[in-house]
Amino acid sequence: MPRPLPTLTPLPLQRRREPFDHRDWLFELKLDGFRALAYVERGKGTLVSRNGNTFKRFAPLAAEIAVALRGVSNAILDGEVVCLGGDGRPLFNALLYRRSEPCFVAFDCLWLDGRDLRRLPLIERKRVLRRIVPRRRPCLQFLPHLHRRGVDLFTEVVQRDLEGIVAKLRQPSYDLVGGTSPWVKIKNREYSQAVGRHAQFDGFQGEKRLARRA
């Protein structure tokens, strides 16, 4: 019988100003949404913020994730809750103001069928994740990555007006390395959707608290 799911804390992101290339790193898009861990157990799903709070507003999405992973006994996935436009770009205001249906874009698998995967190298955890995420379920998607080429990805991010990129060491486990996270975010300082964001939360105190968990 699978072990019960533990309560986990998402791995934090360190900051870096400039993109880089390196053979020991892989690079992903930084998605503009709410960071969450998706817990699936006994056919039920829950989305939990990085501060450990259940995202009750995303309960229908959590239920859809559980259905999408119906061949899995239990799992914990790390990812981002986002609303995607027709061109695939995350639309933060659509997510914040509930203007369209959200989805969960997964980029790591921490637990699967009673097995703790956090000690595996990242690249192996991603292979597991790619295997279990269905390819035709809009509610649950796999976030692709590039090896070595962080500068090229960041250049495209700026051209497409996206939030930034995340660089991750290929081999470390899901843990701090010498007290430092092996995941680094490089933000696009020209990202248009970030303009005036703090001001737009005025008067939406409940949403503001929610946004702080992103």
N, C-alpha and C positions, 0 to 999 in steps of 0.2 A: 504493500500500500504506500503511495507517495507520502513523503514527509510534509507536514503542514508548512505553509508559506511563512517565512520570517518577515519582519518589517525592516526594509532596507532604506538607506539614504542615498540619493543620487550623487554620483561623482561630480564635484564642482568643476568649473572651468576657470583656468588661469587666464590672465589678459596678456596680449602681445600686440604691439602697434603695427608691425609690418609682416606681410606674408613671407614664406620661405619655401624652399624645396629641400627635401631630405629623403633618402632611401628608407630610413627607419620609421617614417611617418606616413599616415594616410590622412586624407583631407575630405571633409564633407561640407555641404551647405549648412550655414547656421540659419535655422528656421525661426521665423518671427511668430511666436505663439506662446503657449504655456508648457513649460517642462513638466513631465509627469512620469510616474511609474505606473504601468498597467499590470494589475494583479488579476490573474484568471485562476479560479479554483472551483471545482465541482460545477462547471457550466455557468458560473457567475463571474462578472467582471467588475473591477473597481479601478478608478483613476485617482491617484494620490499625488498631491503637489510635492515639490522638493522640500517644503517645510512640514510634510507629514499630514496635511489636511486633505480630506476626501473632496474631490471636485463633484459636488452633488449636481451641479448644472449640466455636467457631462455624463450623467448616469445612463442615458440612452445610448451614447457612444460606447461606454464601457460594456454594456450588454451586447452591442453589436460585435465588439472585439472578441468577447467570449464565444459568440456563435461562429465567428470566422476561424477561431482556433479550436473548433469542436473535436479535433482529433488529439488534443493535448489534455492531459490530466490536470496539470497545473503549470503556471508559468509566471515569470515576472519579466516584463520588457521595459526598457528605458527608451523614451522618445519625447515627442513634442505634439501637443494638441494644436492643430492649425486649421484655418479655412483657406482653401486653395482656389484661386481664380481660374478662369478658363485656360490661361497660359501656364498654369502650374505655380504661379507666384503666391506665396503666403500673403493674405490680406488681414492685417491685424485688426482693423476696425470692424471688419465683417465678423471676426471672432468675438471681439469685445462687445459688440452691440447685437450679436445673434442674428446677423443678416443672412447667413447661409449655414449649411450643415457642416459641422467640424469633422475632421478625421484625425487619426492617430498615426503619425509617421515614426516608425520604430527604427532605432539605430543600434540597439544592443539587446542581448538576451542574457539575463543574469541568473535565471532559474528555469529549469525545464523538467517536468515529470519527476519531481522529487530530488533532482540533482542540482547542487549549487555549482554554477558555471563561473563564478567570479574569479577563480584562480587560473582559469584558462587564459591564454593570450587573446587579446582583442580580436585578432584576425580569425581565430577559431570560433569565437563567440558569434562573429558576424556570419560565418558559414552556417552555423546552426540557425541563426535568425532567418537567413535567406531561405533555408529549407522549410521552415514552418509557416512563414508569412505567405498567405495565398496571393496569387498574382492578379486576381480579378475581384477583389473586395475593396471598394473605394474607402470604406471606413478604416481599413488597416493597410498601411503601405510600408515598404522597405526603403530606407534612405540609402542610395548608392554612394560610393566613395571613389576617390582617385588615389593612386599610390604616387608618392614622391612629388607630384606637381602642384604644390600649393600656390605658387605665383600665378600659374595659368588659370587656376580655378578662381583665385581672387580677382584677377583681371576681368573674367567673365561676370563675376558677381557685381562688380562696379558698373560694367556695361549694362547689365540687366536690372540695375537698381534693386539689389537684394541686400539683406542685412549684413552678411559677412560669411566667414568660413570658420570651421572648427578643425584644428589639427590634433591628431591622436597618435601616440606611439603604438606601433603595430603589435608589439609583444607583451607589454605589461598587463598584469591582472587588473581587475576592477578595484583599484585601491590606490591610496596615495603612495608615491615613491619618494622616500626621504622627506615626508611631510608635504610634498608638492604633488598636485594633480598632474597626471600624464596627458591631460586634455587642455588645449589652449584655444581661446577664441580670438579671432582677428576681425574687428568690426569695420564695416564700410562707413567711413566718417561722412560720406555724402548721401547716405541712405534717406530717401525722401519721406518714408513713412515714420521716421523718428522725429521729424520736425514738429515741435509743439506738442509732443505726446504728453508731457507732464501736465500741461495746461488743460488738455482735453479731459483729464480725469476729474477736474474740479466739479463738484456736485454729484459725482458718482462714487461715493465713498465705499460702497460694497464692491464695486468693480475695481476700485483702486487697490483694495486689499487683495483681491484676486490677482490683479496684475503683478503685484509685488512677489507673487509666488512663481512668476514665469522665469 
